[in-house]
Amino acid sequence: MEKVSIGVIGGSGLYQMEGLEEIEKRQVNTPFGLPSDDIVIGKLGDKKVAFLPRHKRGHCLLPSEVNSRANIYALKSLGVERIISVSAVGSLKEEIKPLDIIIPDQLFDRTKARPHTFFGEGAVGHISFADPYCPVLSKLLFLAGKELGYSITQGGTYICIEGPQFSTRAESNIYRQWGLDIIGMTNLPEAKIAREAEICYATIALVTDYDVWHETAADVTIEMVLDNLMKNVAHAKQMLKTVIAQIPDTPRQCLCATALKDGIITRPELIPHTVKEKLKLLIDEYL
């Protein structure tokens, strides 16, 4: 089976990718269950791409219900080395306006109830997560947006909350005092798990609203979010077409590619056989 090295995880409003040719749908089972939906594999120009809608087609999954471990494992099993995530976010700063695009470089975790690692059950692994987004892939995304003339910013901190409720006014103002830039519900644990799988991960963050801190803008509502999101999704799709064509076929030089090299702490002979089998795709070369 030919490997697919580029994956796209579509967020709210992005349930399919126009322009994909030679399409096939593939259901991939994993040791962590089924991913959010069938993975659509096709060609975009001369590049093979695997597309997965994060919330399932029709938006059936809460952020807390997204099985990130299965999603990432399934993409890894297809040969994916780079994941471009598309996510709707709120702005926590006046200068970051609705309909802007942010390519974040930092994450702050406020999730509470989501499995956040492949490890456990007798296997201990630690990865470096100081820089949670791949700098190489993030730069390609930013340059693609600039090339297309979009209002786009490189860098910023994404705070990920549990949801599905939006923030209280008090929470939103505290996040602003912390100096955070955008707020969403989906990049964690997705980014952590992608790093454990040694997959480059970067996000196109589509700003839909000012959260609830803004004194003159209307409080965030789902209608507002969806209306602005639909306007920005077209930009995200064009960015994907542009950047995917520019992703090199050469071996990766970033730290994402070897994130687990020194990260498995448990002695191989002490890892239970069932866990070794479960994690074989991820850890086999290091045991």
N, C-alpha and C positions, 0 to 999 in steps of 0.2 A: 504493500500500500504506500503510495507516494505521500511523503510528509507535507504538512501544511505549516509553514513557519510563522505566519502572521494570524493573530486572533483579534477579533473585535467583540467587546461586550457592550451591547447597546443598553442604554438606560431608558428612563421614562421618555416616551415619544419616539424612540428609535427601535422599532421591532423588526425591521427588515432593511436590507441594503439594496438600493437600486443600482443597476449596472453590473451586478454579478452575473457571470455567464457560466455555462456548463454546470448548472447547480445540481447538487445532490443533498438530500437530508440524511443525517446519520444520527441514530439514537445510540448514545454511548453510556453503558453502565460502568460504574466505578465501585471500588471498595467502600466509598462514602455515600453511595446512593446514586440516584439519577440527577443529572444537571437540570437547570431550570427548564430546558426545552430541548428539542432536537437541534443539533448543530447543523447549520447550513454551510456547505462548502462549495466554493465557486471561484472563478477567476475574475479579478478586477484588473483589466489590462493584461499584463503578462504575469501577475502575481496571484498565487493561490491564497485564499483567505478563508478562515473559519469564523462564522458569525454566530453569536449566541445572545438572544434577548434575555437580559438579567431577570426581568420580572415575569417571564413567559409571555408569549404572544397573547395579546388581550389584557395584559397587566393584571395577572392573577396572584402575584406573590408580594407580600409585605417585604420591606427591606430585611426584617428579622427572619423571614422565612426563606430567603435566598440561600441555597446550599452552595456557598462559595467553595468549599472543599471539593465537592463534586464538579463544579464548573471548571475550576482550575485544573484538577486532575484530568478531566475529560479532554481539555484543550492540550495539556501536556502529552497525553497519550497519542494525540494526532501529530505531534512533532512541533507544536507551537513554541516559539522562543520569544516572541514579543506580543504583548497584549496592549491594545489601545482601548481604554475605557471611556465611555461617554456618560456623563452624569449631570443631572440638574442640581443646581445649588442656589442658595440665597446669599446675598451680599451682606457683609458686616461693616462695610466702609462706604462713605459717601461717594468716593471717587470710583468705586466699582459699581457700575450702573447695570440695571436690568438690560438684557440682550448683549452684554459684554461676554467675552470668552476668556477664561483663566486657564493657564497651564500650571497647576500648583506644583510646588516642590517640597512641601512639608505637610504632615498629618498630625492631628491631635485626636486621640481616641476617647470618646464618651459613650461607646457602646457598652452593653451590659450582659446580653443574653445570647451571644453568638459563638459557636466554636471558632477558634482563632488560630488553630495550628493543626498540622498533620500528625504531630508527635504526641506521645503519651503511651499508656498501656505497656510500659517497659522500654520505651525508646525515647531518649532525651536528645533534643536538638535545639541549638541556639543559633540564630542568624543575626548578622548586623542589619539594623534597620534605621541607622542614623539618617540616611537619605532615602526615604521610602519610595520615591519615584525615580525611574531610570533617567539620569540626566541626558543621556544621548538621545533616547526616544522622545523625551520631553522637548528637547531643542528642535528636533525635526518637526514636531507638531507646531511649535511656536512659529518657526520660519514658514511653514506652510500657510498658517493663518495670516501672517504678515504679507506673504506673497499674494494672497487673495484679497487683501485690503480690509480685513476684518478688524474690529476693535478688540484687540487681544493683548493680554499681559502675560509675561513669563514670570513665574514665581508667585508664592503666596501660600498661606497655611489653610488647609481644609480641615475643619472640625467635623468629625463624623458622630452624629447622635443616633440613639437607638430608634426613635420614631415609634409608630408611624405618625404620632402627633407632631405638629410643628412646635417650635420653642415657645415658652412663656416670654413675656416682655422682660422679666427679671433675668432669665437665662441669656437672652439675646444681648442685653446690655453688659452682663458679666463677660460674655465671650468677646465683646468689643473692648472691654477694659484689658483683657488678656492679650490684645493685639492680633487677634485672629482675623482672617480675611473673608473666608467663605464657609458656608455651612451646608452639609448634606447628610445623607443617610446610608450611602452604599459603598464608599471606597474602603471601608474596613468591615470585616477582616480581609477583604479581597486583595488588597495590596500586600498584606503580611503573608498570605498564603501563596500568592504569586512569587514572592521572594523566596519562600521555602522551596518552591518548585523550580527555582533558578530561571524564572521567566522575567524578562524586562516588562515593566508595567508603567504606563503613563496615562494621564487623564485629560480629556477635553471637558472642562467644567463649564456648563452653560448657565449663565446667571439669569434667573427668572424673576427675582424680587429683592426687596431690601429686608427680608425677614420681618420682624415686628418692632424693631428698635426705632425706625425712622419716624420723626414727628410729623412730617407732612405727607409722606407717601402712604397709600392705603395699606392696612394690615394685610399680611400674606393670606391668600385664600387659594384653594385648589384651582378655582377658575382662572385666577391670575397666573398661577404657575403654568398651567397647561397652555394658556393662550401665548404667553411669552416663549414657552418651550417649543411650540410648534414653529414659531418664527425663527428660532435659533437652530432647530434640528436640520434645516436645509443647509445652513452654514457648516454644521458638523459633518454632514454627508459629503459636502464638497471638500472639506479638509481631509477627510478619510481618503477620498480618491487621490488627492494631491500627494499626501504623505506616504501612502502605501506604495505609490510608484517610485518614491525616492528612497525607500528602505533598502540598504545594500544587502547583497547576498553573501557578503564576506563574513567570516566568523566574528562574533561579538567580542569586543575588548573591554566592556564594562564589567563592574564587580558583580552585577546580577547573575552573570553566566556561571559563576563559581561560588555562589553564596553559601552552599552547604559544604564546601571543601573541607573546612576545619570545624564544622558546626555540630557533627554528631558526637556526642559526649559518651554515650553508653558503649561499653566494649561489645564488639559484634557478637561474641559468643553468648552474651547475656541477653540479647534482644530475643524475645520469644519468636519462634518460627512463624506463627500466624501474623505477627506484626511485621516481620521481615517481608513476608509475601505481600502484605497490604501496602507496604511502602516501597516495594521493589523498584517501581518505576522511578522513584525519587532518589533512593539511597544506594542502589545496587553497586554503582561504580565506586563508591567510597568504602565499601565493606570488604 
